[in-house]
């Protein structure tokens, strides 16, 4: 249920409406739009007449939300949400570029990569410190040492950091170093983790699960939102289908669908989506054309020697060419990739 306040409603009236809703044991999530304040109401509404709020001063109308993902829906929040990752806006007219290696392997590797991607417009450095691998014998990441390396490299270039948090007990540690906490595809429906991330004072980067529908994905976002964290960014990274030509099937149709259903910004990760560097540039260009709010790509100074996901990591030259093309496409749509910074 949502309560739409009149454009003329004053703050004391809105507070009175929130208090009345709270008396019924319901949670209120407030969204201040350009024209109206909207109050999203969640909880057990059995025995509560929604129209009992309709006659309160300052209320324009009371509506039932038709989707199961209440707070993630456009009905609750008609305007696009812009999420701040450090100083970087995700969801506005600027296209966010997140780039870096799959895994942090050492100081020289992460610093060299950070400098190059920054010089071509990336403003968020990605990299894994804790790596959830299919095989227990594969490289699992450097842990906190990797986080320290990535934070140091990012600070030198005024970049934000995104990295994955795998378990509830990792949240405080990763939050010390990262500006954006990533939920990997395998954890998309780890509801205890999502609930705790909803209490974190950091924006959350929610990747789509391996076989998740868009509804499943948005319901996972709902766990974070309903726990109090409104700063959620979605990431399409491919889903598992019968096709074997690529690592996953990158579902670019999810971009316009999510844009219609939800106010949350959406990023596309073509690296995991196809798993083959030969196809990444084409999918990145298509993602921008489809209306994505940015891209996340894996970049490595020597992909042949990468300890993780080398086949889907771009060389520096390939990354530079990709950004140039995406910049042209973005410009035609009224969006821009910032110029690079040389240090």
N, C-alpha and C positions, 0 to 999 in steps of 0.2 A: 504494500500500500504506500502511496505517496500523497503528501499533503502539499498542495501548491499554494503559497501565500500570495496575497495581493501585492502588486507593485508598490502600493501605498502603505503596506504593513510596516509598522515601526518595530524597533528591536524588542521593546517590552511585550508587544503582542506575540512576536515569534517565540520569545522565551516562555510565555504563558502556554502556548500551544505545545512546546516541547515538554513542559512540566506536566501537562494534562496527559500526554501520551505516556510519559514515564510512570504515571500513577497506575497504569494498567500492566506494568511489568514489561513494557515494550522498549526496544532500543531505537534511538533516533539518530539518523545520520544526515547531517545538514549539508546542502549544496547551495552556495550563493551564486546564482547566475547573473547574467547581464540585466535581465528584466525582472526575474522573480527569485525568491528563495524557495527551495524545494526541500521538504523533510521526508527522507526515506524512513519508513517504519518497518522493522523486522522483529520477529518473535512470534510466540503463540498468540494468535488473535482470536482464538475461540472464545465466544462469549462477549466479544467487543464489537459494538456496532460502529463501523467506520464513519458512518454519517453523523455520529455524535460529535465529531470534530468539525464537521462542515459549517456549523452555525457559529463557531467561535470568531471573535473579532480578528480580522487580518487574514482569514482563510478565503481563498478564491474557490477552490474545489478540492475534493478528495477522489483519488483514482486508484483502481486496482492495477497493479503491475502485472502484465500478462506473461512475462518471462520468469523462469525460476531464478535467474541471476538478477536479483533486484538492484543492488548497488552498482553493478557493472553495466547496467542497461542505460540506453539513451533516454528512456522514460524518466529515470531518476535524475540524470545529468545530461540535458540536451546539448550542452556545449562540449567541445573537445577538451579533454584534460591535458594539461601540459605538466610534465613531471620534471623537476629540477634534479639533475645529477651533478652535485657540486655546483659549478657555474654554468653547466650545460643544460639547455632546454631541450626536452624530447617531446615532440608532439606539436610544435609550432611551425612556422614557415621554414625554419632551418632544418635540413636533413642531418640527422645524427649519424656519424660514422664511428663505429666501434671496431677496432682492429688490433691485432697482436697475435702472438703465438698461441697454439692450443695449450701448451704447458710452458711454464717458466723453467728453463733449464740451467740458467746461470746469469751472472751479472752482465757480461758482455752481450749475450744474446738478447736479453730483454731491453737493455739500454740502446743497442743499435736499432732494434726494431721500433722501439718507442720513438726515437728521433726521426726515423724515416716516415712512419705513418703520420706523425704529427706534422711533418713538413708538407704533407699532401692533404691535410684537412681533417684528419681524425682528431677528435677531442676526447674520446674515451678509450683508454687502453684496456684491452681484454687479455686474459691469460689465466691458466689454471694452476693453482697451488695444490689443491686436493683433486685428484683425477679419478672419477668413477669409470673404471675400465671393464670391458667385457671379460677379459682374462685377468685372474689374480696375479699372473706372472708378468704383466705389462707394467711399464713405468707408472707409478701412482702419484707422482708429484713431489715437490720439495717441502710441502707443508708451510709452516710459518716463515721459514727462511725464504721461500718463494714469494710469500706475501710482502715481506720486507723489501726484496729486490724490486718487485713491481711498484710498490709505493714510492720508493726512492727514485726510480726511473720516471714515474709519472710526475712527481713533484718538480723535477728539474725542468719539465716542459709545460707545466701548468695543465696537466691532463687529469681527468677523472679516471677511476679504476672500477672495472666490473670483474667479479670473479665468483666462482660457485661456492655456495655453502651446502654441505651435504647432510648434516645432522643438526639437531637442536643444540647440542653442546658446542658446535662450532660457531654459532651465531655471534657470541661476544668477541671471539678471536678475529673472525673475518671482518666484523664491523669496525675493528680498530684500524684496518688498512684499506678497506674498500668503500667506495662511495655508492655503489650499486650492488646489491646482493642477488646473485643469480640462483634460480631454482632450475636444475637440470631436468631434461625430459623424463628421466627415470623417477624423479621425485615429484612430478606434477600433481600426483594424487596422494602424496604423503601428507595427509591432512593435519596430523600433529605438528609437523614442521611448518606448514603454511599458517596455522593458527599462531604459532610463536613468532613467525616473521611479521604477522599482522600487528604484533606488539613492539616490533623493532622500530627505531627511529631512523630508518634508512629506506630509500626506495627499493622496490623489488622488481627483478627481471624474470618473468615467468615464461619458461619455454613450454611449448606444446608437447604433450606426451607422445610416445612412439605410435600409439594407435588411438589417440584421443579424438573425439569429435569436437567441433567448435563449442558445442554446448558444454561438454565435459571440461574443456579448457576455461571457459568463462565461469563455470561453477567453482573451479579451483581458485580463480581470481577472487571470487566471492568470499571464500574463506579468509583471505588476507584483508579484504576490504571490511568485512563484517567484524574483524578483530581490531579495527581502528586505524589501519594503515591505508590511506587513500592514494598513495604514490605507487602505482603498479604499471609496469610496462609489459606488454605481451610480446612474445617472440615466436614467429613461425619458423620451424627448423626442419620441416619435412616429416612425413608420416610413413609408416610401414605399409606397403601394399604388395601385390604379387609381382610388381616390376623389379627386375634385377639389374637393369642397365646402369642404374645409379644407386647410391647407398640407401637413400630414401626417396620418396616422391615429394618434391617441394610443392606444397599446395598454395600457389599464389592467389587462387580464388578466395582464400581465407582473408586476404587483405580487405577487399571491398565488403565482404560479408561482415567481418568484425567491425568495420567502419560504420556499417548500417546499424548493427545491433548494440554496439558499445561505444562509450566515450573514451575508452582507454587507448593510449598510443600503441602502435604495433611496429615492431622491427622485424626484418627478415634476415635469417642466417642461411645464405646459400651454400656455405662451406659444408655444414652438416647435412644440408638438404640434398646435395648431389654427391658429395664425397670424392669429387674428381676435379682438380683445378682447371681442366680444360673447359668445363661448363659453368664455372662460378661467375665469370664476368657477365655472361649472357643472362643468367638468373638474377644477378644483382641489378642489371639495367632494367630487367622486366619488373623487379620488385619496386623500384623507384617509379616506373611508369604506372604500376598498379595502384600507387598511392600510399605506399609504406612510409612511415615516419623516419626511416633510416635503415642502415644495413649493418650487419656484424660479419666480419670476414677474418679468416685466419691467415696470418702473414708470418713468414719465417725467413731469416737471412740465408738459410741453406736447407730447403725442405727435404732434400734427399737424406739428410742426416738428422732430421727431427726425431725426437724421442716419442712423439705422439702425433698421429694424424698427418704425417708428411704428405701423402698423396693429395690431400685437400687443402694444403697450405699454399698460398700464393708466394711467388718470388716478389722482391721489391719492385722490379720492372712491371710485372703483371698487376700489382696493386696500383701503381701510378697510372697505368693505362685505364684500369677499371674506374678509378675516381674521375679521371678526365671525362669519360663517357657519361658517367652518372651525373656529373655536374651539368653537362649539356642538357640531359633529359630533365633534370630537376628544374633548370631555368625555364624551360618551356611550360612547366606546371606552376610557376610562381614560387618555387622553393629553391633553396640554395645550400650548397656545401661550403663551409667557410674556407677561406684561403689558408694555406699551410703556414706554419711558423718555422723559421730557421733559427737554430740556436748554435 
